[in-house]
Structures are given as C-alpha cells and as structure tokens.
C-alpha cells in the first residue's frame, strides 16, 4: 500500500458504510478502485445493502433530534476542528485525490484547500444564521423570521471533485443543524472513505451523536433510494444533466427539495480589447485543467475576428508546451481521464466534430507508451467550428476546446448563451463598456460571469451554480446556506387584546 493510503486509514479491503462511529458490515457488491494514473488496483470496497441503508437512515434520524439542539456556534467549533484535521492530512488526502481521480497534484492539493476554506467559512457562518424583524400592522405585536434546520441532507457527489463538493454541502449543513448522508461517486470511493475517517475521529473526540456524518458507498441504486426517500427533505446532487433530471423528478414527486449542480458548457469571449497574455493563460488552464473534467471547464472560445489569427497562433504554441503524464509529478500539467469510458466519449466527440465540418488545429488522440499504460491519457485538442454545430452544444467531459469567430459583442453574447447549459462564462476585455454589457441583464445568462479571469477556479465565498440545464442550484458561499434550513415566520402578541390583521372585526 502507498504511504498516503495508510495514513488515511485506507486498507486493501474496506467497508463502504459508516455512521460516524463504526464501519458497518454490508453484503453489497464489491467495488474495485483502479487508478487512472497507472491502471493499477488500489483497493476494494463493499457497498451498501438494503439493511445497511435502513440502519443508516434510522441512525441519522435519531442523530438529528440531538444535533439540532446544539447551539450553532458549538457546531461551528466542531467544524473548525474538522478544518484543522484537514490541514493535518492535506498532503496525504491531496495525493489520494490525484491518484484515484487523476487530476494534477497541485489541483489535488487545491481541492483539499477548498475543503479547509469552506470549514473556515462555515465557522463564521455559525454565528450569522440570522433572520429579519418586521413591523406589525397590529399594535402590541412583534413579527420576525427565524431559520431552523431541515433534517437529513442527502449528498450525491461526482468523481471529478471527489471531496470538495461534499464539503461545500456538509460543512454548511452541519453548522445549520442538519445531519448528512453522503453517496460519493463509485469511481472514487477511497477519497470518501478517507474523509469519513478524518471526520469520525473529530466527531468521536467531541462526542457528536452517531449519524451526523454518514457515508453510504454504492452505485446508481443508492442514489435512487436517497432521491425517493421521504425521510430526506433535501437532496444535493452534482453530476450530469441526465442524472439531475432523474433526481429532480424523484424528489419533486414527493415535494422534497433538490439542489442540483449539473453540466456546464462554458465559454470565454476574447475581445479585440483583451490582454492577450492574460487571455491565453485563462483559456488554456480553463480548457485542460483536470483534463477537461470540470463542470466549469472552458469548452468554447469565442474570439473577435480582428484578433482571431493572432490569438489562434498563440493558443497553438501554448498547447505545444503542455506536459502530459503522471499527475503526481508536479512538472506535468495534464493527467489522465477517469477511465476508458471517458476516453471513448472523447474519441466519439472528436469524430462527431469532424463530421460536422470541424477543423482540428491541435490534434487529439490516445497517448501510448509505458508512461501511459492505463490507456486513459489523451491529447488536449482544439477545433475550429461554427456556433451552430450540434457537438458544440453538448458537454463532453474531456479536454476538447472549440474555437469560433465573432464580429460584434452582441453576436458573441448570443453565441455564448446559445447552448442549453448556463454555468460559467467569461469575457477577456479591457474595455469597460464591453465588460459592463457582458454583466448586464442583456449579457451572460450564466450563474457565474467573470471579467478577465477564466471560467474555472471559483472561490468559496460566492454562491456556486448555474441556470438552465445546469440545474439552478447554489452551493458554497453567499446566502447558499438558506437551502439547508426552513424559514419560520413568528408573530408575538404582547398586548392585552387580540386585534386581527387587515382590520377584521370579530366581536363576541
């Protein structure tokens, strides 16, 4: 076993269900985690069966009854300790993220740092879960609103951010007084086990009720159970639009809440007034970071025709400098795709683009050789396309970048908005009027709109999420905490009479 696995409590054979105190025996199927870095088996995990699932739900229900009574600042103090534990394990956990998922080591460390940052944010939030006070129309009355925890929060996360997205939800939900049940991607189960081990140690030290943090590892069926379970008032799901539609329908049918963070098809507009040096860095990192497997990956570049050729040549030269290889080697910029199914989707998208008339100015393909023995390493590629191409409107989770021209800003914004997804967007310009137009009501229709930075790398202080087929959910910062709570309006009568609202008279 690798040293960073042992330090995180990962064994050769692992149980996949934990309620925070014990790891529970389960007769579910066995998942084997293979690293896309070298194709080797890392470890196995037994998945959640029906009995273990029911035990997990019942334990979480009991835990909520106690946890909601903890003062919010006390819950925040426990989350603060989780952040300290993550700092202690940052190197090992970052390496595990890189090895099991395949993203570069720097991105692995960055993902753990995101977890630490959201812990810090949640600690401050634990003293700011405030409502409003309103003036009553009735004399001797006071009105106000307050926020109470919902109960169990089900978290369904994706492989591309195997630890950070869970923490965005869990840390906020915990300080709000909720308990969490986490179903991670079956492609990265060991990252989830490592996080659960870290949290278990902190929670046990603080005598937190068993069931506040629960992990249930399994395949699609577990996500479906969570989505249909009326005992879970909120499901937060991150993944494909197809998956999100299924989750949203299941949760909506039982009148539950869903927080959906789904696909992205993000564009950067490159103005003739752009700082080209800044635009190149933002575009290339946005397109190839995490090997194109981010929901905020830059998939389209919309370039003003006066600077198109200049920018295209700079882009080609930048791609020629990319180093592809083992993501644990910090000299490499790009690691592997998650698995061979992802490689197949990448190759299919390239062929579809060519059939529609796309011209590849940076060719793609699978890399071969001893260093690439897993079969999951591919070349980041760039194709010149037209905005109306069907392939351009779809999200392929791979490093394929589409390049297109525009004449004026109105056309550029129309092209950017002309896809079903609405997550992240950017414009590169030093022209104030262009920047403000892009951010105006007639500008980007995305949940995230940036000026002179790329589409990826959002900070936790702002609410994260998008519109249209991205799902409409918001996670992380700003007032995203409100979805994890229920609003209650209160009216107190401190007078000696009972006046009715709207001046209604009811005399006896």
TIKE-335956 format. One record per residue (C-alpha): x, y, z; residue in three letters. Coordinates in Angstrom, 1 decimal. Layout:
       xx       yy       zz   marke
        X        Y        Z     ALA
...
REM end
This chain:
       xx       yy       zz   marke
      0.0      0.0      0.0     UNK
      1.1      3.5     -0.7     UNK
      2.1      5.5      2.4     UNK
     -0.6      8.2      1.9     UNK
     -3.2      5.5      1.8     UNK
     -2.2      4.0      5.1     UNK
     -2.0      7.4      6.8     UNK
     -5.7      8.0      5.8     UNK
     -6.9      4.6      7.1     UNK
     -7.3      3.0      3.7     UNK
     -7.0     -0.7      3.8     UNK
     -6.8     -3.3      1.0     UNK
    -10.4     -4.3      1.7     UNK
    -12.7     -1.6      3.0     UNK
    -16.3     -1.3      4.3     UNK
    -18.4      1.3      2.5     UNK
    -20.9      2.3      5.1     UNK
    -20.2      4.3      8.2     UNK
    -22.5      6.3     10.6     UNK
    -19.6      8.1     12.2     UNK
    -18.9      5.7     15.0     UNK
    -18.4      2.3     13.3     UNK
    -17.9      0.9      9.9     UNK
    -20.9     -1.3      9.2     UNK
    -20.7     -4.8      7.6     UNK
    -22.7     -5.0      4.4     UNK
    -23.4     -7.7      1.9     UNK
    -23.5     -5.4     -1.1     UNK
    -21.4     -5.8     -4.2     UNK
    -17.6     -5.2     -4.2     UNK
    -16.3     -2.1     -6.0     UNK
    -12.6     -2.2     -7.0     UNK
    -11.0      1.2     -7.3     UNK
     -8.4      1.4    -10.1     UNK
     -6.1      4.4    -10.6     UNK
     -6.3      6.0    -14.0     UNK
     -2.7      7.1    -13.4     UNK
     -1.2      3.6    -13.9     UNK
     -4.2      1.3    -14.2     UNK
     -3.4     -0.5    -11.0     UNK
     -5.9     -1.7     -8.4     UNK
     -5.8      0.4     -5.3     UNK
     -8.3     -1.3     -3.0     UNK
    -11.7     -2.8     -2.8     UNK
    -14.9     -1.5     -1.1     UNK
    -18.0     -3.4     -0.1     UNK
    -21.1     -1.4     -1.0     UNK
    -24.3     -0.6      1.0     UNK
    -27.0     -3.2      1.0     UNK
    -30.7     -2.6      2.0     UNK
    -30.2     -3.4      5.7     UNK
    -27.2     -1.1      6.0     UNK
    -29.1      1.6      4.2     UNK
    -32.1      1.4      6.5     UNK
    -29.8      1.4      9.6     UNK
    -28.0      4.5      8.2     UNK
    -31.3      6.4      7.7     UNK
    -32.6      5.5     11.2     UNK
    -29.4      6.4     12.9     UNK
    -29.3      9.8     11.1     UNK
    -32.9     10.5     12.1     UNK
    -32.0      9.9     15.8     UNK
    -28.9     12.0     15.5     UNK
    -30.8     14.9     14.1     UNK
    -33.0     15.1     17.2     UNK
    -29.9     15.7     19.3     UNK
    -27.7     17.6     16.9     UNK
    -30.3     20.3     16.1     UNK
    -30.2     21.2     19.8     UNK
    -26.5     22.0     19.8     UNK
    -26.0     25.8     19.7     UNK
    -24.9     26.8     16.2     UNK
    -21.5     28.2     17.4     UNK
    -20.8     24.9     19.2     UNK
    -21.5     23.1     15.9     UNK
    -19.2     25.6     14.3     UNK
    -16.4     24.8     16.7     UNK
    -16.6     21.2     15.8     UNK
    -16.4     22.1     12.1     UNK
    -13.4     24.3     12.9     UNK
    -11.7     21.1     14.3     UNK
    -12.6     19.3     11.1     UNK
    -10.7     22.1      9.2     UNK
     -7.7     21.6     11.4     UNK
     -7.7     17.9     10.8     UNK
     -7.9     18.5      7.0     UNK
     -4.9     20.8      7.4     UNK
     -3.0     18.0      9.1     UNK
     -3.9     15.5      6.3     UNK
     -3.7     17.9      3.4     UNK
     -0.7     16.3      1.8     UNK
     -1.9     12.7      2.0     UNK
     -5.5     13.5      1.0     UNK
     -4.3     15.7     -1.9     UNK
     -2.2     12.8     -3.1     UNK
     -5.1     10.4     -2.9     UNK
     -7.4     12.7     -4.8     UNK
     -4.7     12.9     -7.5     UNK
     -4.0      9.2     -7.6     UNK
     -7.6      7.9     -7.5     UNK
     -9.2     10.6     -9.7     UNK
     -6.3     11.5    -11.9     UNK
     -6.1     15.3    -11.6     UNK
     -2.7     17.0    -11.2     UNK
     -1.2     17.0     -7.7     UNK
     -1.5     20.8     -7.5     UNK
     -5.2     20.5     -8.2     UNK
     -5.5     17.7     -5.7     UNK
     -3.9     20.0     -3.0     UNK
     -6.2     22.8     -4.2     UNK
     -9.3     20.7     -3.7     UNK
     -8.3     19.9     -0.1     UNK
     -7.6     23.6      0.4     UNK
    -11.1     24.3     -0.8     UNK
    -12.4     22.0      2.0     UNK
    -10.3     23.8      4.5     UNK
    -11.6     27.2      3.2     UNK
    -15.3     26.1      3.4     UNK
    -14.7     24.9      7.0     UNK
    -13.4     28.4      7.9     UNK
    -16.4     30.0      6.1     UNK
    -18.8     27.7      7.9     UNK
    -17.3     28.6     11.3     UNK
    -18.1     32.3     10.7     UNK
    -21.5     31.4      9.4     UNK
    -22.3     29.5     12.6     UNK
    -22.8     32.9     14.3     UNK
    -24.7     34.6     11.4     UNK
    -27.7     32.4     10.7     UNK
    -29.9     35.4     11.1     UNK
    -33.5     36.3     10.1     UNK
    -35.4     39.6      9.8     UNK
    -37.5     41.6     12.1     UNK
    -40.7     43.2     10.6     UNK
    -43.1     45.8     11.9     UNK
    -46.6     44.5     12.5     UNK
    -49.7     46.4     11.4     UNK
    -51.3     45.4     14.7     UNK
    -50.4     47.3     17.9     UNK
    -48.7     45.4     20.6     UNK
    -47.4     42.8     18.2     UNK
    -43.9     41.9     17.0     UNK
    -43.0     39.9     13.8     UNK
    -39.8     38.2     12.9     UNK
    -38.5     35.3     11.0     UNK
    -36.0     32.6     12.1     UNK
    -34.3     29.7     10.4     UNK
    -34.4     26.1     11.6     UNK
    -32.5     23.0     10.3     UNK
    -34.3     20.8      7.8     UNK
    -33.2     17.3      9.0     UNK
    -31.3     14.8      6.8     UNK
    -29.4     16.2      3.8     UNK
    -28.6     13.6      1.2     UNK
    -25.4     14.5     -0.8     UNK
    -24.7     12.8     -4.2     UNK
    -21.3     13.9     -5.5     UNK
    -19.4     13.3     -8.7     UNK
    -15.9     11.8     -9.4     UNK
    -14.3     15.0    -10.7     UNK
    -14.3     16.7     -7.3     UNK
    -14.4     13.7     -5.0     UNK
    -14.0     15.6     -1.8     UNK
    -14.6     19.3     -2.2     UNK
    -18.2     19.3     -3.3     UNK
    -19.2     17.1     -0.4     UNK
    -17.5     19.5      2.0     UNK
    -19.4     22.5      0.4     UNK
    -22.6     20.8      1.4     UNK
    -21.7     19.0      4.6     UNK
    -19.9     21.9      6.4     UNK
    -22.8     24.3      5.8     UNK
    -25.4     21.7      6.6     UNK
    -23.7     20.8      9.9     UNK
    -23.5     24.4     11.2     UNK
    -27.2     24.8     10.2     UNK
    -28.0     21.8     12.4     UNK
    -28.6     19.2      9.7     UNK
    -27.2     15.7      9.5     UNK
    -25.7     14.4      6.3     UNK
    -25.8     11.1      4.3     UNK
    -23.1     11.1      1.6     UNK
    -23.3      8.9     -1.5     UNK
    -20.0      9.6     -3.4     UNK
    -19.1      8.5     -6.9     UNK
    -18.4      4.8     -7.2     UNK
    -15.4      5.8     -9.3     UNK
    -13.7      7.5     -6.3     UNK
    -14.8      5.6     -3.2     UNK
    -11.5      5.7     -1.4     UNK
    -11.4      9.5     -1.3     UNK
    -14.8      9.4      0.5     UNK
    -13.6      6.7      3.0     UNK
    -10.6      8.9      3.8     UNK
    -12.8     11.9      4.5     UNK
    -15.1      9.9      6.7     UNK
    -12.2      8.6      8.7     UNK
    -11.0     12.2      9.3     UNK
    -14.4     13.3     10.3     UNK
    -15.1     10.3     12.5     UNK
    -12.0     11.0     14.6     UNK
    -13.0     14.6     15.2     UNK
    -16.7     13.7     15.9     UNK
    -15.8     10.9     18.3     UNK
    -13.5     13.2     20.3     UNK
    -16.3     15.7     20.6     UNK
    -18.9     13.0     21.4     UNK
    -21.0     14.0     18.5     UNK
    -24.1     11.8     18.1     UNK
    -23.6      8.8     15.8     UNK
    -25.3      9.5     12.4     UNK
    -24.5     13.2     12.0     UNK
    -22.0     12.2      9.3     UNK
    -22.9      9.1      7.4     UNK
    -21.3      7.5      4.3     UNK
    -23.1      5.1      2.0     UNK
    -21.0      3.8     -0.9     UNK
    -22.8      2.2     -3.8     UNK
    -23.8      2.5     -7.4     UNK
    -26.8      4.2     -9.0     UNK
    -29.3      2.3     -6.9     UNK
    -28.2      4.0     -3.7     UNK
    -28.7      7.5     -5.3     UNK
    -32.1      6.4     -6.4     UNK
    -33.0      5.3     -2.9     UNK
    -31.9      8.6     -1.4     UNK
    -33.9     10.6     -4.1     UNK
    -37.1      8.7     -3.4     UNK
    -36.8      8.6      0.4     UNK
    -39.4     10.9      2.0     UNK
    -37.3     11.0      5.2     UNK
    -34.7     13.1      3.4     UNK
    -36.0     16.6      2.9     UNK
    -33.1     17.8      0.8     UNK
    -31.0     16.1     -1.9     UNK
    -28.0     17.9     -3.2     UNK
    -26.8     16.2     -6.4     UNK
    -23.8     17.1     -8.5     UNK
    -23.3     15.4    -11.9     UNK
    -24.7     15.2    -15.4     UNK
    -27.8     16.9    -16.6     UNK
    -29.3     13.5    -17.3     UNK
    -28.7     12.4    -13.7     UNK
    -30.0     15.7    -12.4     UNK
    -33.3     15.4    -14.3     UNK
    -33.9     12.0    -12.7     UNK
    -33.1     13.2     -9.2     UNK
    -35.2     16.3     -9.6     UNK
    -38.2     14.4    -10.8     UNK
    -37.9     11.8     -8.0     UNK
    -37.5     14.5     -5.3     UNK
    -40.2     16.8     -6.8     UNK
    -42.7     13.9     -6.9     UNK
    -42.6     13.7     -3.1     UNK
    -42.4     17.5     -2.8     UNK
    -38.9     17.5     -1.4     UNK
    -36.1     20.0     -2.1     UNK
    -33.3     19.4     -4.6     UNK
    -30.1     21.3     -5.0     UNK
    -28.8     20.5     -8.5     UNK
    -25.4     21.4     -9.8     UNK
    -25.2     19.8    -13.2     UNK
    -23.5     20.2    -16.6     UNK
    -21.6     23.1    -18.0     UNK
    -20.7     24.2    -21.5     UNK
    -18.6     27.3    -20.6     UNK
    -17.3     29.9    -23.0     UNK
    -14.8     32.7    -22.9     UNK
    -15.3     35.7    -25.2     UNK
    -11.9     37.1    -26.3     UNK
    -12.4     40.8    -27.3     UNK
    -10.1     42.7    -29.6     UNK
     -9.5     44.8    -26.4     UNK
     -8.3     41.8    -24.4     UNK
     -4.9     41.5    -22.7     UNK
     -3.8     38.5    -24.8     UNK
     -1.3     37.2    -22.3     UNK
     -4.0     37.0    -19.6     UNK
     -6.5     35.6    -22.1     UNK
     -4.1     32.8    -23.1     UNK
     -3.4     31.7    -19.5     UNK
     -7.1     31.8    -18.6     UNK
     -8.2     29.9    -21.7     UNK
     -5.6     27.1    -21.6     UNK
     -5.9     26.4    -17.8     UNK
     -9.7     26.5    -18.1     UNK
     -9.6     24.1    -21.0     UNK
     -7.1     21.5    -19.9     UNK
     -7.3     21.7    -16.0     UNK
     -8.4     18.4    -14.6     UNK
     -8.1     17.0    -18.2     UNK
    -11.3     18.9    -19.1     UNK
    -13.3     17.1    -16.4     UNK
    -14.6     20.1    -14.5     UNK
    -18.2     21.3    -14.8     UNK
    -16.6     24.8    -15.2     UNK
    -14.1     23.6    -17.9     UNK
    -13.7     26.1    -20.8     UNK
    -15.2     24.3    -23.8     UNK
    -15.7     27.2    -26.2     UNK
    -13.6     30.2    -27.1     UNK
    -15.4     33.0    -29.0     UNK
    -12.8     35.2    -30.5     UNK
    -13.2     38.6    -32.2     UNK
    -12.3     38.4    -35.8     UNK
     -9.7     41.2    -35.7     UNK
     -7.5     39.2    -33.3     UNK
     -8.6     35.7    -34.2     UNK
     -5.5     34.7    -36.2     UNK
     -3.1     36.2    -33.6     UNK
     -4.9     34.5    -30.8     UNK
     -5.1     31.2    -32.6     UNK
     -1.4     31.0    -33.2     UNK
     -0.6     31.8    -29.5     UNK
     -3.1     29.1    -28.5     UNK
     -1.4     26.5    -30.7     UNK
      2.0     27.4    -29.3     UNK
      0.7     27.1    -25.7     UNK
     -0.8     23.7    -26.4     UNK
      2.5     22.5    -27.8     UNK
      4.1     23.3    -24.4     UNK
      1.7     21.2    -22.3     UNK
      3.3     18.3    -20.4     UNK
      1.0     15.3    -20.1     UNK
      1.8     12.4    -17.7     UNK
      1.6     11.1    -14.2     UNK
     -0.3     13.8    -12.2     UNK
      1.8     13.1     -9.1     UNK
      4.7     14.6    -10.9     UNK
      4.3     18.3    -10.4     UNK
      6.0     19.1    -13.7     UNK
      3.0     17.7    -15.6     UNK
      0.1     20.0    -16.5     UNK
     -2.4     17.3    -17.6     UNK
     -3.2     13.9    -16.1     UNK
     -5.5     11.1    -17.4     UNK
     -9.2     10.9    -17.9     UNK
    -11.0      9.0    -15.2     UNK
    -11.5      5.7    -17.1     UNK
    -11.7      4.1    -20.6     UNK
    -15.4      5.0    -20.9     UNK
    -14.4      8.7    -20.7     UNK
    -11.7      8.0    -23.4     UNK
    -14.4      6.5    -25.6     UNK
    -16.6      9.6    -25.2     UNK
    -13.6     11.8    -26.0     UNK
    -12.9      9.9    -29.3     UNK
    -16.6      9.9    -30.3     UNK
    -16.8     13.7    -29.8     UNK
    -13.8     14.2    -32.0     UNK
    -15.4     12.2    -34.8     UNK
    -18.7     14.0    -34.5     UNK
    -16.9     17.3    -34.7     UNK
    -15.1     16.3    -37.8     UNK
    -18.3     15.0    -39.5     UNK
    -19.9     18.4    -38.9     UNK
    -17.0     20.2    -40.5     UNK
    -14.8     21.0    -37.6     UNK
    -11.1     21.5    -38.4     UNK
     -8.6     20.5    -35.7     UNK
     -5.7     22.9    -35.4     UNK
     -4.4     20.9    -32.4     UNK
     -4.9     17.2    -33.0     UNK
     -6.3     14.8    -30.4     UNK
     -5.7     11.1    -29.8     UNK
     -4.8      8.5    -27.2     UNK
     -1.2      8.6    -25.9     UNK
      0.8      5.3    -25.9     UNK
      3.9      4.1    -24.1     UNK
      4.9      2.8    -20.8     UNK
      4.1      6.1    -19.0     UNK
      0.6      5.9    -20.4     UNK
     -0.1      2.2    -19.7     UNK
     -3.5      2.8    -18.1     UNK
     -4.9      3.8    -21.5     UNK
     -6.6      6.9    -20.0     UNK
     -4.2      9.6    -21.3     UNK
     -5.3     11.7    -24.2     UNK
     -4.1     14.7    -26.0     UNK
     -5.9     18.1    -25.3     UNK
     -7.1     19.2    -28.7     UNK
     -8.6     22.3    -30.4     UNK
    -11.0     22.5    -33.3     UNK
    -12.2     25.5    -35.3     UNK
    -16.0     25.2    -35.5     UNK
    -19.2     27.1    -36.2     UNK
    -21.5     28.1    -33.3     UNK
    -24.4     26.1    -34.7     UNK
    -22.6     22.8    -34.8     UNK
    -24.6     20.2    -32.7     UNK
    -21.5     18.9    -31.0     UNK
    -20.7     22.4    -29.7     UNK
    -24.0     22.4    -27.7     UNK
    -23.1     19.3    -25.8     UNK
    -20.8     18.8    -22.8     UNK
    -18.0     16.2    -23.4     UNK
    -16.1     15.6    -20.1     UNK
    -12.7     15.8    -21.8     UNK
    -10.1     18.3    -23.0     UNK
    -11.7     19.3    -26.3     UNK
    -11.8     23.0    -27.0     UNK
    -13.9     24.6    -29.7     UNK
    -12.7     27.9    -31.3     UNK
    -15.0     30.2    -33.2     UNK
    -15.1     33.8    -34.5     UNK
    -17.4     36.8    -33.9     UNK
    -17.8     40.3    -35.3     UNK
    -19.5     42.4    -32.6     UNK
    -20.3     41.9    -28.9     UNK
    -24.0     41.2    -29.4     UNK
    -23.1     38.3    -31.7     UNK
    -20.6     37.0    -29.2     UNK
    -23.0     37.1    -26.3     UNK
    -25.7     35.4    -28.4     UNK
    -23.3     32.6    -29.3     UNK
    -22.2     32.2    -25.7     UNK
    -25.8     31.9    -24.5     UNK
    -26.9     29.7    -27.3     UNK
    -26.4     26.4    -25.5     UNK
    -28.7     24.5    -23.1     UNK
    -26.3     24.9    -20.2     UNK
    -25.7     28.0    -18.1     UNK
    -23.0     27.6    -15.5     UNK
    -19.9     29.7    -16.0     UNK
    -18.8     32.4    -18.5     UNK
    -16.1     34.9    -19.0     UNK
    -15.1     37.9    -21.2     UNK
    -11.5     39.0    -21.7     UNK
    -11.5     42.8    -22.3     UNK
    -10.0     46.0    -21.1     UNK
    -13.0     47.9    -22.4     UNK
    -15.2     49.0    -19.5     UNK
    -18.3     49.3    -21.7     UNK
    -17.9     45.7    -23.0     UNK
    -17.4     44.4    -19.5     UNK
    -20.5     46.0    -18.2     UNK
    -22.6     45.0    -21.1     UNK
    -21.5     41.4    -20.6     UNK
    -22.5     41.6    -16.9     UNK
    -25.8     43.4    -17.7     UNK
    -29.3     41.9    -17.9     UNK
    -28.7     41.6    -21.7     UNK
    -25.4     39.9    -21.2     UNK
    -24.4     36.4    -20.0     UNK
    -27.2     34.1    -18.9     UNK
    -25.0     32.0    -16.7     UNK
    -24.9     31.7    -12.9     UNK
    -21.3     32.8    -13.0     UNK
    -20.0     35.6    -15.1     UNK
    -16.3     36.8    -15.0     UNK
    -14.2     39.5    -16.5     UNK
    -10.6     38.9    -17.2     UNK
    -10.4     35.6    -15.4     UNK
    -11.3     32.1    -16.8     UNK
    -14.5     30.1    -16.3     UNK
    -13.0     27.7    -13.7     UNK
    -11.5     28.2    -10.2     UNK
    -14.5     29.8     -8.4     UNK
    -13.9     30.9     -4.8     UNK
    -16.0     29.5     -2.0     UNK
    -17.1     33.0     -0.9     UNK
    -19.6     33.3     -3.8     UNK
    -22.6     31.1     -4.4     UNK
    -21.7     28.5     -7.0     UNK
    -24.1     27.1     -9.6     UNK
    -25.8     27.9    -12.8     UNK
    -29.1     28.2    -14.8     UNK
    -30.9     26.3    -17.5     UNK
    -29.8     22.7    -17.7     UNK
    -27.1     23.4    -15.1     UNK
    -30.0     23.0    -12.6     UNK
    -30.4     26.3    -10.8     UNK
    -28.8     25.2     -7.5     UNK
    -26.4     27.2     -5.5     UNK
    -23.7     25.8     -3.2     UNK
    -20.9     27.2     -1.0     UNK
    -20.8     30.9     -0.2     UNK
    -23.1     34.0     -0.1     UNK
    -26.5     33.0      1.3     UNK
    -26.5     29.5     -0.1     UNK
    -26.9     28.3      3.5     UNK
    -30.6     29.1      3.4     UNK
    -31.4     26.0      1.3     UNK
    -30.3     23.8      4.2     UNK
    -32.8     25.4      6.5     UNK
    -36.5     26.0      6.8     UNK
    -37.9     29.6      7.3     UNK
    -40.4     30.2     10.0     UNK
    -42.3     33.5     10.4     UNK
    -43.2     34.3     14.0     UNK
    -45.8     36.8     15.4     UNK
    -45.9     37.6     19.2     UNK
    -48.8     39.4     20.7     UNK
    -47.7     41.2     23.9     UNK
    -50.9     43.3     24.2     UNK
    -54.0     42.7     26.4     UNK
    -56.3     42.4     23.4     UNK
    -56.5     40.4     20.2     UNK
    -56.6     42.7     17.2     UNK
    -56.9     40.9     13.8     UNK
    -55.0     41.6     10.7     UNK
    -56.5     43.5      7.8     UNK
    -58.7     45.3     10.3     UNK
    -61.2     42.4     10.6     UNK
    -63.6     42.6     13.4     UNK
    -64.7     39.5     15.3     UNK
    -66.6     40.6     18.4     UNK
    -68.1     38.2     20.9     UNK
REM end
